[in-house]
Amino acid sequence: MKRGGLLLGAMLMAGCGWTWPLPPAARHSDALDRSARMLRQLDRVEADLHSINSEEATFSELVQRHGHAQEVACRVTDDHLQEIHRLAMAQERKKQEKARRRHALAQLHRRSRSFTR
């Protein structure tokens, strides 16, 4: 009978959802708090690294664009200086041609005066 009573008691406990041994009471653990803090810190570090990587990529792109802009500016400046030089030489040729004409006209005028006198 003793055995039957134990069996009956175990069946009643199982039917009520009671398990043996009792589950341990939930305790607050410092290790879990430290682990959670470390995970949050790791998330921040990871976010900072992603931010640094994107900043580095942006800076690299800006340096590349600046180099390209300087190259274009130098090319434009060279072209501009060549054009200024070309125009200055053309103006100098015109001045020399004009001076030659004046000189030729002056000589012609002197000769015509000498013939008319």
Phi and psi in degrees as a GROMACS rama.xvg file:
@    title "Ramachandran Plot"
@    xaxis  label "Phi"
@    yaxis  label "Psi"
@TYPE xy
-60.6681  -40.4216  LYS-2
-68.0033  -40.4905  ARG-3
-65.3547  -36.5216  GLY-4
-68.1015  -38.0804  GLY-5
-66.2732  -41.2226  LEU-6
-64.5376  -42.2662  LEU-7
-64.4432  -41.6465  LEU-8
-64.1458  -41.0406  GLY-9
-65.2257  -37.757  ALA-10
-68.6357  -37.2693  MET-11
-66.2922  -42.2279  LEU-12
-65.6507  -40.3221  MET-13
-66.7601  -35.7833  ALA-14
-68.5496  -27.4078  GLY-15
-87.7754  -2.03286  CYS-16
87.75  13.7085  GLY-17
-90.001  132.192  TRP-18
-116.418  156.549  THR-19
-117.016  138.734  TRP-20
-73.3608  165.912  PRO-21
-62.1737  139.814  LEU-22
-64.4695  143.404  PRO-23
-66.2689  146.312  PRO-24
-66.0055  139.949  ALA-25
-63.6364  126.925  ALA-26
-114.653  148.624  ARG-27
-84.2869  127.488  HIS-28
-113.25  133.38  SER-29
-66.3148  -32.725  ASP-30
-63.2439  -38.8893  ALA-31
-66.4422  -38.6159  LEU-32
-63.7652  -45.413  ASP-33
-62.3776  -41.6244  ARG-34
-62.7382  -42.7952  SER-35
-64.1333  -41.7545  ALA-36
-62.6917  -43.3633  ARG-37
-63.577  -39.2415  MET-38
-65.2761  -39.9954  LEU-39
-65.0262  -41.5399  ARG-40
-64.127  -41.1431  GLN-41
-62.7374  -39.5364  LEU-42
-61.8258  -41.3242  ASP-43
-65.648  -42.5475  ARG-44
-62.2243  -43.0984  VAL-45
-63.0401  -42.3299  GLU-46
-63.9164  -41.0287  ALA-47
-62.3754  -41.7485  ASP-48
-63.1368  -41.6359  LEU-49
-63.0739  -40.0711  HIS-50
-64.9886  -43.4279  SER-51
-63.5605  -41.7158  ILE-52
-62.2206  -41.7975  ASN-53
-70.0472  -36.3939  SER-54
-64.7289  -40.6044  GLU-55
-64.4364  -41.308  GLU-56
-65.0834  -40.9568  ALA-57
-64.0864  -45.4353  THR-58
-61.8725  -42.5823  PHE-59
-61.2502  -42.0869  SER-60
-63.5815  -41.5713  GLU-61
-64.815  -40.2104  LEU-62
-63.0489  -42.1883  VAL-63
-63.7875  -44.9368  GLN-64
-64.6109  -38.5679  ARG-65
-62.661  -43.5478  HIS-66
-60.4674  -42.1699  GLY-67
-64.8696  -42.3205  HIS-68
-64.4623  -39.1819  ALA-69
-64.1736  -40.9216  GLN-70
-61.031  -45.5121  GLU-71
-64.59  -42.6932  VAL-72
-62.4212  -40.3954  ALA-73
-64.9923  -41.5159  CYS-74
-62.8185  -43.8132  ARG-75
-63.9453  -42.5053  VAL-76
-62.1754  -44.3827  THR-77
-59.8892  -46.0734  ASP-78
-60.7435  -41.9147  ASP-79
-63.9108  -44.4479  HIS-80
-64.5777  -39.0252  LEU-81
-62.3148  -41.1378  GLN-82
-65.9055  -40.7261  GLU-83
-61.5422  -44.4156  ILE-84
-62.5088  -43.5517  HIS-85
-60.8065  -45.3769  ARG-86
-66.602  -37.8284  LEU-87
-64.1495  -41.5223  ALA-88
-66.1734  -40.0317  MET-89
-64.3947  -41.2141  ALA-90
-65.1334  -40.5012  GLN-91
-62.9368  -41.7808  GLU-92
-61.4397  -42.8559  ARG-93
-62.4384  -41.3438  LYS-94
-63.6783  -42.0547  LYS-95
-65.3161  -41.4767  GLN-96
-63.3267  -42.1777  GLU-97
-64.0705  -41.0105  LYS-98
-64.9452  -40.1479  ALA-99
-61.7619  -42.6919  ARG-100
-62.9484  -44.3673  ARG-101
-61.1892  -43.4517  ARG-102
-62.6327  -43.7157  HIS-103
-64.1013  -42.257  ALA-104
-63.8384  -40.554  LEU-105
-63.9059  -43.3956  ALA-106
-64.8487  -41.5026  GLN-107
-62.1917  -42.0806  LEU-108
-64.4649  -42.2254  HIS-109
-63.6039  -42.5037  ARG-110
-64.7825  -42.1254  ARG-111
-65.7413  -33.2857  SER-112
-67.6923  -40.7172  ARG-113
-68.6504  -31.2512  SER-114
-74.6749  -31.7144  PHE-115
-81.5381  -13.9253  THR-116
